[in-house]
């Protein structure tokens, strides 16, 4: 008697499980694909946290539009701002800016809500920090550190220049645009009180970091800062810029 009851329960459980599986399969098959959701505008591709190459391919550029927009805003009204890039903007406002960018809403940095240029620089630094792989890709971190150890200045310049030229095109172009802008920041150093060392401290860990830290954070930070400082100091030569 009990054996028959167990058999009925077993059969019933099996039927229930099969029914659940079938319903689940139907639900999944009816669920719209990610592509369909994006086409309908229900899901949008992010800007923050998106791999640099994927973002540039999506936009059909080699330097992300958001980077251009931020740099233009700083060039326009922030080059002489005290502590530009060192001073933090209001975090809530930075996150609001990020949300608008990720929602692909029209971004006008001339609007009053973005009047604090430190919010713009804060969002730009956040963009670089949130790249899944930094502007200086992981495989280049070690070679850049080795280049930073070169004693002879001329050889160091050539080593850094070669490494930058070997970067993927979006990384190379974005780096050139950013550092050319930072050189303009330095040209106003008497007013903004920013030095190559100050910008190195800010941008070193923002633009490059090793894939595995291996407990060398302090040592890495020294090299990160030194690399950015050196590129800024020799930027005219490294990026083949016209001297004015």
N, C-alpha and C positions, 0 to 999 in steps of 0.2 A: 504493500500500500504506500509506504513512505518512498520507496524507490520510484514508483510511478509519479508521485507528486514532484519529486526532485527532477524527473525527466521533463515534466510539463513546464516547470519553472525554468529549466535550462533552455528548453525550446523557445519559451516566451522571451527570455533575456536575449537570446540570439536574434530573434525577430526584431526586438526593440533596437538592438545595436545596429542591425542592418538598416532599419528605418531611419535612425539618426544619421548614419553615414550617407544615405541617399539624400536626405534633406540638406545635409551640409554640402554635398557635392552640387546640388541644385542652386544653393545660395551662392556658392563660390562662382559657379558658371554664370549666374545672372549678375554678379557684382561687376560694375564697370571697371575697365582696366585703368591703370595709372595714366596712360596716354589719353584715354577718353576724358578722365577727370580734369586733366590739364587743359585739354582742348576746350572744355566747357567753362574753364576758368574757376573750377571749384577747388583745385589745388594748384598752387603757384610754386615755381622753382625759387629756391632761396638765393640770396646774394651772400649773406653772411653764412660762413660754414661750407660754402660750395668750393670744390677744388678750383684752383685758379684757371687751369686749362679748360675745364668744362664751362666755367663762367664766360671766359673769353670766346670760346667756340659758340656758345649760345648767343652772345651779343655780336658776334662777327667782328671782333676787335682783338688787339693784342695787349691792351691796357683796359681794365674794367672801367665802365662808365662812372661808377661810384667813386673810384679813385680820382678820376679827372675832375669830377664835380667838386669834391672836397678840396683838392689842391687849388683849383681856381678860386674857391671861396676864401681860402687862407691867403692866397696871393693878393686878392682884392682888398681884404680888410683885416688881415691878421699878421702880416709880416713883422709889424712893429709891436705886437701885443706882448706884454711882459710875460716871460716864461712860456712862450708858445711851444706846444707839444709837451712841456714838462708839467704845466698846470692842468689838473683834471677838471673836466666839465661836470655839470650836474648829472649824476648817474641815471636818474629817472628820465631826463630829457634825452640822454644818449640812447637809452633803450627805446624811447619813443621814436627817435629817428631811425633806429635799426628796424623797428616794426614796419614803419612806412616804406622803407627801402625793400624789405622782404615781401611786402604786399604789392610791390610794383606800382605803388601810387605815385602820382606826379610829385617830384621833389624839387622844391624851390628854396634853396638855402638863403635867399634874400628875404624870406618871410621873417617877421619879427620874432617868431618862436625860436628861430635859430640864430638870433643876434649874438649870442655868446659864442665866439669863435672857438672857445675851448671845448664846446660840445661837438663841433665839427671835427676837431682834431682827435677828440676822444673816440668818436665813432670810427674814424679812419684807422686809428691804432687798434681798435677792437676788431675791425675787419681783417687786418693782417694777423692778429693773434688767433683768430678763429679759423684761419685756413687749415684744412686737415693736414696739409703738408706746407711748411713755411715758404715764404718767397724764395729763400735760398733752400732748395730741396735737400732732403736728408742726405742723399749721397754726396752732396757738395760740402757738407759741414766740415768733415775731416780735412779735405783739401784746402779749404779756406783757412782753417786753423794752421795747417802746415805753411801756407803762404804767409800768414801773419808772423811766423817765427823767423822768416828770412831777415837777415841783418841789413844787407845792402839795399838801400832805398830803391834804386833803379830796377833791380831784379824783383823786388817785392811788387812794385807798380806793375811790371810786366806780368807777373804771376797772377795778381788780382784781376788785371784786365783780361787775361786769357780765360780765367775761370768764369768771369761774367759773360764773356762772349760764348762760352760753352753752355750756358744756361738755356733751357727751353725758351723759345721766342717770347711768350707772354711774361715769363719771369724776368728775362733780360730787359724787355721794353718797359715793364712796370718799374723795375729797379732804376733804370735810367731816368724815367720821368720823375720818380720820387726823389732821387738824390739830386737831380738838377733843381728841383723845388727847394730841397733842404739847403742847397748852396745859396739860394736867394734868401732863405731865412738867416743864414750866417752873414750875409752881406748887410743885414740890419741888426747885427749883434749888439751894437752900442745902445740900441733902444730896447730890443727884446731880451737882452741879457742872456742869450743862449750861445753856448760855445760848442766846438766840435765834441768836446768831452761830454757836455750835457746831452747833446743829441745822440751821442754814442751810447750813453747809459739808457736813454729812452728807447732807441730803435734797435740796439743790439739784440736783446732777447725777444723783440717784437718781430724781427725779420728772419731770424735763424735760431734753430735749436736742434740738438741731436735727436735721433729717433729713440734712442735709449740713453737716459741720463747717466746711469751707472754710478750714481753718487758723486759725480764731478760737477755739481751745479755751480759752485763758487769758481772753479777753474774755468768752466765754460763761459760764465758770465764775463770774466776778464777778457777772454778772447773775443766774445761777441761784441763787447764794447770797443775793443781795439780795432777790430776789423771795420766797423762802421766809421770810427774816427779816421782811420787811414784812408778809406775810400772817399770820405769827405775832404780830407786834406789834399788828396791827389785827384780829386774828382774831374778837374779839367782835362788831365791827361788820360785818366782811366776811361772816361766816357767820350773822349775826343771832342770836347766842347770848344767852341770859339772863345778865345780870351778877349775880354772887353776892357 
